[in-house]
Amino acid sequence: MSNEEMIIKILAEEGNMRKASERLFLSQPALSQRLQSIEKEWGQQLFIRSQKGLTPTPAGELVINYANEMLQRKEEVFEVLHTLTSKVHGTLKIACASIIGQNWLPKVLKDFVTLYPQAKIQLITGWSSEITRALYEGEAHIGIVRGHTDWKGKKIHLFRDTLYLVDKEIDSLEQVMETERPFIQFKSDSNYYEEIQQWWQKHFASNPKRQITVDQIETCKQMAVNGIGYAILPAITLNGTEDVHTVALASNAEELELTRDTWLIGYDSAFELRQVSAFVEIVQKHAALLD
């Protein structure tokens, strides 16, 4: 396979001859000539040129899809070939819950790239619901998700951490309904939100008097650490240096601490890849330190 597929892919991504030529390390005249040659081979105009850039024609959209599929297939074949060798090569595609990607995964990846410098890493972060979608669509080999998962393929339990009420002033759950301080929440997947809502309804007869909602868990943490209000945070976000009170959330039903599980999930075929199995081994070693 020639690199014509890569040219088509980058032209479609950039929609601009100048930017595409920079990514391909070609001059604009050379790239324009290559595109004309490709279009002649297909017998169709693939892009409409204008002052605004490049716009794919209907024929171009078909060829772009073909190019992407061929490049993906080539990468998959390379990955299988790498499994035949003793060294860890290839690209490790990870889809990871944002909270794990920010607070735990960097140390794991540091060990991985140190041990296997010839491997490459591709990382997607997002909500747990987005992680499973990335696996379904083939954008990742393995996913790291939080909370309950309905994944039907292979899944490995990594660790369980406690949820805490965090505040500069409140040091017991009894004080929550007495305070005028706002409850600071962060946007998350519905599963996490539902768990907190169920816990709240079991313990309190009314909603928080004041609420603040932010879009990132780190923003939520920093507002709580700086005394703006109280928050409910998982243990993985706390390193022990914060000057705050931490009160473990307990379940009325069993008087146990409210916890959040972290899972490693993926298809069986992905776990057979050498770079994936090497990563899993390192992940499990790090997870064991949290138990």
Sine and cosine of phi, psi and omega as CSV:
sin_phi,cos_phi,sin_psi,cos_psi,sin_omega,cos_omega
0.00,0.00,0.75,-0.67,0.01,-1.00
-0.99,0.17,-0.04,-1.00,0.03,-1.00
-1.00,-0.03,0.27,0.96,0.02,-1.00
-0.89,0.45,-0.59,0.81,0.03,-1.00
-0.88,0.47,-0.63,0.77,0.02,-1.00
-0.92,0.40,-0.61,0.79,0.05,-1.00
-0.88,0.48,-0.74,0.67,0.01,-1.00
-0.87,0.49,-0.70,0.71,-0.02,-1.00
-0.86,0.51,-0.74,0.67,-0.07,-1.00
-0.95,0.30,-0.60,0.80,0.09,-1.00
-0.86,0.51,-0.67,0.74,0.01,-1.00
-0.92,0.39,-0.63,0.77,-0.02,-1.00
-0.93,0.37,-0.67,0.74,-0.08,-1.00
-1.00,0.08,-0.58,0.81,-0.05,-1.00
0.89,0.46,0.41,0.91,-0.10,-0.99
-0.42,-0.91,0.80,-0.61,-0.06,-1.00
-0.91,0.42,-0.64,0.77,-0.05,-1.00
-0.90,0.43,-0.76,0.65,-0.02,-1.00
-0.91,0.42,-0.63,0.78,0.01,-1.00
-0.91,0.42,-0.66,0.75,-0.01,-1.00
-0.90,0.44,-0.57,0.82,0.03,-1.00
-0.91,0.40,-0.68,0.74,0.01,-1.00
-0.92,0.38,-0.53,0.85,-0.06,-1.00
-1.00,-0.04,-0.06,1.00,-0.03,-1.00
0.85,0.53,0.68,0.73,0.06,-1.00
-0.82,-0.57,0.44,-0.90,0.14,-0.99
-0.96,0.27,0.38,-0.92,0.00,-1.00
-0.88,0.47,-0.67,0.74,0.05,-1.00
-0.87,0.49,-0.64,0.77,0.00,-1.00
-0.91,0.42,-0.65,0.76,0.01,-1.00
-0.92,0.39,-0.66,0.75,0.02,-1.00
-0.88,0.48,-0.63,0.77,0.02,-1.00
-0.92,0.39,-0.64,0.77,0.04,-1.00
-0.89,0.45,-0.66,0.75,0.00,-1.00
-0.90,0.43,-0.67,0.74,0.04,-1.00
-0.87,0.50,-0.64,0.77,0.01,-1.00
-0.91,0.41,-0.65,0.76,0.01,-1.00
-0.91,0.41,-0.70,0.72,0.01,-1.00
-0.90,0.44,-0.60,0.80,0.03,-1.00
-0.91,0.42,-0.63,0.77,0.01,-1.00
-0.90,0.43,-0.65,0.76,0.01,-1.00
-0.99,0.17,-0.33,0.95,-0.01,-1.00
0.96,0.27,0.36,0.93,-0.03,-1.00
-0.57,-0.82,0.50,-0.87,0.17,-0.99
-0.98,0.22,0.81,-0.59,-0.08,-1.00
-0.99,-0.11,-0.48,0.88,-0.01,-1.00
-0.70,-0.71,0.60,-0.80,0.16,-0.99
-1.00,-0.07,0.84,-0.54,0.00,-1.00
-1.00,0.01,0.70,-0.71,0.07,-1.00
-0.46,-0.89,0.06,-1.00,0.01,-1.00
-0.90,0.43,-0.42,0.91,0.00,-1.00
-0.99,0.16,-0.23,0.97,0.01,-1.00
0.77,-0.63,-0.53,-0.85,-0.04,-1.00
-0.95,-0.33,0.74,-0.67,0.04,-1.00
-0.84,-0.54,0.83,-0.55,-0.02,-1.00
-0.91,0.42,0.66,-0.75,0.15,-0.99
-0.99,0.15,0.18,-0.98,0.09,-1.00
-0.82,0.58,-0.65,0.76,0.06,-1.00
-0.91,0.41,-0.61,0.79,0.01,-1.00
-0.89,0.45,-0.62,0.78,0.01,-1.00
-0.89,0.46,-0.63,0.78,0.04,-1.00
-0.91,0.42,-0.68,0.73,-0.01,-1.00
-0.93,0.36,-0.59,0.81,0.05,-1.00
-0.88,0.47,-0.70,0.71,0.04,-1.00
-0.88,0.48,-0.67,0.74,0.03,-1.00
-0.87,0.48,-0.71,0.71,-0.02,-1.00
-0.88,0.47,-0.69,0.72,0.00,-1.00
-0.90,0.44,-0.65,0.76,0.01,-1.00
-0.91,0.42,-0.65,0.76,0.00,-1.00
-0.92,0.40,-0.65,0.76,0.02,-1.00
-0.92,0.39,-0.63,0.78,0.05,-1.00
-0.91,0.42,-0.67,0.74,0.01,-1.00
-0.90,0.44,-0.64,0.77,0.03,-1.00
-0.88,0.48,-0.69,0.73,0.01,-1.00
-0.90,0.44,-0.65,0.76,0.01,-1.00
-0.90,0.44,-0.63,0.77,0.02,-1.00
-0.91,0.41,-0.66,0.75,0.05,-1.00
-0.87,0.50,-0.65,0.76,0.00,-1.00
-0.89,0.46,-0.68,0.74,0.02,-1.00
-0.91,0.42,-0.65,0.76,0.02,-1.00
-0.88,0.47,-0.61,0.79,0.00,-1.00
-0.92,0.40,-0.46,0.89,0.01,-1.00
-0.94,0.35,-0.26,0.96,0.00,-1.00
-0.99,0.14,-0.18,0.98,0.00,-1.00
-0.98,-0.19,0.20,-0.98,-0.02,-1.00
-0.99,0.11,-0.30,0.95,-0.04,-1.00
-1.00,-0.03,0.37,-0.93,0.04,-1.00
-1.00,-0.02,0.92,-0.38,0.01,-1.00
-0.85,-0.53,-0.25,-0.97,0.15,-0.99
0.98,0.22,0.02,-1.00,-0.01,-1.00
-0.99,-0.17,0.77,-0.64,0.09,-1.00
-0.99,-0.12,0.92,-0.40,-0.04,-1.00
-0.98,-0.18,0.91,-0.42,-0.06,-1.00
-0.89,-0.46,0.71,-0.71,0.18,-0.98
-0.90,-0.43,0.83,-0.55,-0.21,-0.98
-0.70,-0.71,0.66,-0.75,0.11,-0.99
-0.84,0.54,0.69,-0.73,-0.13,-0.99
-0.82,0.57,-0.66,0.75,-0.04,-1.00
-0.88,0.47,-0.59,0.81,0.04,-1.00
-0.96,0.26,-0.65,0.76,0.01,-1.00
-0.88,0.47,-0.49,0.87,-0.03,-1.00
-1.00,0.03,-0.60,0.80,-0.19,-0.98
-0.96,-0.29,-0.34,0.94,-0.13,-0.99
-0.76,-0.65,-0.67,0.74,-0.12,-0.99
-0.88,0.47,-0.61,0.80,-0.04,-1.00
-0.80,0.60,-0.64,0.77,0.01,-1.00
-0.92,0.39,-0.60,0.80,0.03,-1.00
-0.91,0.42,-0.72,0.69,-0.02,-1.00
-0.91,0.40,-0.54,0.84,0.05,-1.00
-0.87,0.50,-0.72,0.70,0.04,-1.00
-0.91,0.42,-0.63,0.78,-0.04,-1.00
-0.90,0.44,-0.76,0.64,-0.05,-1.00
-0.94,0.34,-0.44,0.90,0.06,-1.00
-0.94,0.35,-0.69,0.72,-0.02,-1.00
-0.97,0.24,-0.54,0.84,-0.10,-1.00
-0.77,-0.64,0.95,0.32,-0.08,-1.00
-0.91,0.42,-0.31,0.95,-0.01,-1.00
-1.00,0.10,-0.17,0.99,0.04,-1.00
-1.00,0.09,0.49,-0.87,0.04,-1.00
-0.93,-0.37,0.44,-0.90,-0.03,-1.00
-0.86,-0.51,0.73,-0.68,0.13,-0.99
-0.83,-0.55,0.84,-0.55,-0.14,-0.99
-0.82,-0.57,0.74,-0.67,0.14,-0.99
-0.87,-0.49,0.74,-0.67,0.09,-1.00
-0.87,-0.50,0.47,-0.89,0.00,-1.00
0.11,-0.99,-0.22,-0.98,0.07,-1.00
-0.94,0.33,0.37,-0.93,-0.03,-1.00
-0.85,0.52,-0.58,0.82,0.03,-1.00
-0.90,0.43,-0.52,0.86,0.03,-1.00
-0.97,0.24,-0.46,0.89,-0.01,-1.00
-0.92,0.40,-0.73,0.68,0.01,-1.00
-0.89,0.46,-0.59,0.81,0.03,-1.00
-0.90,0.43,-0.62,0.79,0.03,-1.00
-0.89,0.46,-0.59,0.81,0.05,-1.00
-0.93,0.36,-0.71,0.71,0.00,-1.00
-0.86,0.52,-0.62,0.78,-0.09,-1.00
-1.00,0.01,0.08,1.00,0.06,-1.00
0.97,0.25,0.30,0.96,0.00,-1.00
-0.99,0.11,-0.19,0.98,-0.02,-1.00
-0.57,-0.82,0.49,-0.87,0.10,-1.00
-0.98,0.20,-0.72,0.70,-0.06,-1.00
-0.69,-0.73,0.40,-0.92,0.02,-1.00
-0.78,-0.62,0.48,-0.88,0.12,-0.99
-0.88,-0.48,0.90,-0.43,-0.10,-1.00
-0.85,-0.53,0.29,-0.96,-0.03,-1.00
-0.90,-0.43,0.50,-0.87,0.10,-1.00
0.98,0.21,-0.35,-0.94,-0.01,-1.00
-0.95,0.33,0.69,-0.73,0.04,-1.00
-0.78,-0.63,0.68,-0.73,0.04,-1.00
-1.00,-0.10,0.25,0.97,-0.04,-1.00
-0.85,0.53,0.77,-0.64,-0.06,-1.00
-1.00,-0.03,-0.26,0.96,0.01,-1.00
-0.99,0.11,-0.37,-0.93,-0.03,-1.00
-0.94,0.35,0.70,-0.71,0.08,-1.00
-0.60,-0.80,0.64,-0.77,-0.04,-1.00
-0.84,-0.54,0.82,-0.58,0.04,-1.00
-0.96,0.26,0.80,-0.61,-0.04,-1.00
-0.99,-0.12,-0.85,0.53,0.01,-1.00
-0.29,-0.96,0.20,-0.98,0.01,-1.00
-0.78,-0.62,0.79,-0.61,0.05,-1.00
-0.84,-0.54,0.46,-0.89,-0.08,-1.00
-0.99,0.14,0.54,-0.84,0.12,-0.99
-1.00,-0.06,0.68,-0.73,-0.04,-1.00
-0.82,-0.57,0.58,-0.82,0.25,-0.97
-0.99,0.10,0.81,-0.58,-0.11,-0.99
-0.88,-0.48,0.78,-0.63,-0.02,-1.00
-0.31,-0.95,0.42,-0.91,0.05,-1.00
-0.98,0.22,-0.42,0.91,-0.11,-0.99
-0.90,-0.43,-0.73,0.68,-0.07,-1.00
-0.94,0.35,0.80,-0.61,0.03,-1.00
-0.82,-0.57,0.21,0.98,0.09,-1.00
-0.44,-0.90,0.44,-0.90,-0.02,-1.00
-0.92,0.40,-0.46,0.89,-0.02,-1.00
-0.89,0.46,-0.42,0.91,-0.06,-1.00
-0.99,0.14,-0.21,0.98,-0.12,-0.99
-0.88,0.48,-0.72,0.69,-0.06,-1.00
-0.98,0.21,-0.16,0.99,0.02,-1.00
-1.00,-0.02,-0.38,0.93,-0.12,-0.99
-0.99,0.16,0.45,-0.89,0.13,-0.99
-0.99,-0.13,0.00,1.00,-0.02,-1.00
-0.94,0.35,0.58,-0.81,-0.04,-1.00
-0.97,0.24,0.50,-0.87,0.11,-0.99
-1.00,0.02,0.90,-0.43,-0.04,-1.00
-1.00,-0.08,0.85,-0.52,0.00,-1.00
-0.87,-0.50,0.38,-0.93,0.07,-1.00
-0.86,-0.51,0.51,-0.86,0.02,-1.00
-0.92,0.40,0.71,-0.71,-0.02,-1.00
-0.50,-0.87,-0.03,-1.00,0.07,-1.00
-0.94,0.35,0.34,-0.94,-0.13,-0.99
-0.89,0.46,-0.51,0.86,-0.03,-1.00
-0.88,0.48,-0.72,0.69,0.01,-1.00
-0.91,0.42,-0.72,0.70,-0.02,-1.00
-0.87,0.49,-0.67,0.74,-0.01,-1.00
-0.91,0.42,-0.63,0.78,0.01,-1.00
-0.88,0.47,-0.69,0.73,0.01,-1.00
-0.92,0.40,-0.67,0.75,0.00,-1.00
-0.89,0.45,-0.67,0.74,0.02,-1.00
-0.90,0.44,-0.66,0.75,0.03,-1.00
-0.89,0.45,-0.69,0.73,-0.03,-1.00
-0.89,0.46,-0.71,0.70,-0.04,-1.00
-0.90,0.43,-0.50,0.87,0.03,-1.00
-0.96,0.30,-0.47,0.89,-0.10,-0.99
-0.98,-0.19,-0.47,0.88,-0.12,-0.99
-0.75,-0.66,0.53,-0.85,-0.08,-1.00
-1.00,0.07,-0.23,0.97,-0.03,-1.00
-0.63,-0.78,0.23,-0.97,0.00,-1.00
-0.96,0.29,0.28,-0.96,0.08,-1.00
-0.84,0.55,0.58,-0.82,-0.04,-1.00
-0.92,0.40,-0.61,0.79,0.01,-1.00
-0.68,-0.73,0.59,-0.81,-0.01,-1.00
-0.69,-0.72,0.56,-0.83,0.13,-0.99
-0.78,-0.63,0.73,-0.68,0.03,-1.00
-0.87,-0.49,0.79,-0.62,0.02,-1.00
-0.88,-0.48,0.19,-0.98,-0.11,-0.99
-1.00,-0.09,-0.13,0.99,-0.03,-1.00
-0.71,-0.70,0.60,-0.80,0.00,-1.00
-0.91,0.41,-0.55,0.84,0.01,-1.00
-0.92,0.39,-0.60,0.80,0.09,-1.00
-0.89,0.45,-0.68,0.73,0.05,-1.00
-0.85,0.53,-0.73,0.68,-0.01,-1.00
-0.88,0.47,-0.73,0.68,-0.06,-1.00
-0.90,0.43,-0.57,0.82,0.04,-1.00
-0.92,0.38,-0.62,0.78,0.04,-1.00
-0.93,0.36,-0.69,0.72,0.00,-1.00
-0.89,0.45,-0.51,0.86,-0.01,-1.00
-1.00,-0.06,0.22,0.98,0.17,-0.99
0.99,0.15,0.27,0.96,0.00,-1.00
-0.95,0.30,-0.57,0.82,-0.02,-1.00
-0.03,-1.00,-0.22,-0.97,0.00,-1.00
-0.95,-0.32,0.43,-0.90,-0.04,-1.00
-0.64,-0.77,0.31,-0.95,0.13,-0.99
-0.94,-0.35,0.89,-0.46,-0.11,-0.99
-0.76,-0.64,0.55,-0.84,0.09,-1.00
-0.97,0.24,0.43,-0.90,-0.06,-1.00
-0.85,0.52,-0.50,0.87,-0.07,-1.00
-0.90,0.44,-0.35,0.94,0.00,-1.00
-1.00,0.05,-0.14,0.99,-0.08,-1.00
-0.95,-0.33,0.79,-0.62,-0.03,-1.00
-0.97,-0.26,0.02,1.00,0.06,-1.00
1.00,-0.05,-0.14,0.99,0.00,-1.00
-1.00,-0.07,-0.13,0.99,-0.02,-1.00
-0.95,0.31,0.71,-0.71,0.01,-1.00
-1.00,0.03,0.95,0.32,-0.05,-1.00
-0.61,-0.79,0.30,-0.95,0.16,-0.99
-1.00,0.09,0.63,-0.77,0.07,-1.00
-0.82,-0.58,0.85,-0.52,-0.02,-1.00
-0.89,-0.46,0.89,-0.45,-0.01,-1.00
-0.90,0.43,0.69,-0.72,0.03,-1.00
-0.98,0.17,0.79,-0.61,-0.02,-1.00
-0.95,-0.30,0.51,-0.86,0.05,-1.00
-1.00,-0.04,0.76,-0.64,0.03,-1.00
-0.88,0.47,-0.58,0.82,-0.13,-0.99
-0.90,0.44,-0.71,0.70,-0.09,-1.00
-0.82,-0.57,0.07,1.00,-0.04,-1.00
0.81,0.58,0.64,0.77,0.07,-1.00
-0.95,-0.31,0.37,-0.93,0.07,-1.00
-0.92,0.38,0.62,-0.78,0.06,-1.00
-0.97,0.24,0.79,-0.62,-0.13,-0.99
-0.80,-0.60,0.17,-0.99,0.01,-1.00
-0.69,-0.72,0.81,-0.59,-0.03,-1.00
-1.00,-0.05,0.48,-0.88,0.08,-1.00
-0.85,-0.53,0.75,-0.66,-0.09,-1.00
-0.82,-0.57,0.52,-0.85,0.17,-0.99
-0.96,-0.27,0.84,-0.55,-0.09,-1.00
-0.77,-0.64,0.37,-0.93,0.05,-1.00
0.14,-0.99,0.08,-1.00,0.07,-1.00
-0.99,0.14,0.49,-0.87,-0.02,-1.00
-0.82,0.57,-0.63,0.78,-0.04,-1.00
-0.89,0.46,-0.56,0.83,0.00,-1.00
-0.93,0.38,-0.62,0.78,-0.02,-1.00
-0.92,0.39,-0.27,0.96,0.03,-1.00
-0.99,0.17,-0.30,0.95,0.03,-1.00
-0.92,0.39,0.65,-0.76,-0.10,-1.00
-0.90,0.44,-0.65,0.76,-0.02,-1.00
-0.92,0.38,-0.51,0.86,0.03,-1.00
-0.95,0.30,-0.72,0.69,-0.01,-1.00
-0.89,0.46,-0.58,0.81,0.04,-1.00
-0.92,0.40,-0.65,0.76,0.02,-1.00
-0.91,0.40,-0.67,0.74,0.00,-1.00
-0.86,0.51,-0.65,0.76,0.00,-1.00
-0.88,0.48,-0.69,0.73,0.01,-1.00
-0.94,0.35,-0.65,0.76,0.01,-1.00
-0.86,0.52,-0.71,0.71,-0.04,-1.00
-0.92,0.39,-0.54,0.84,0.06,-1.00
-0.91,0.41,-0.68,0.73,0.02,-1.00
-0.93,0.37,-0.64,0.77,0.00,-1.00
-0.90,0.44,-0.58,0.82,-0.01,-1.00
-0.89,0.45,-0.45,0.89,0.00,-1.00
-0.94,0.33,-0.31,0.95,-0.03,-1.00
-1.00,-0.03,-0.22,0.97,-0.04,-1.00
-0.96,0.28,0.00,0.00,0.00,0.00
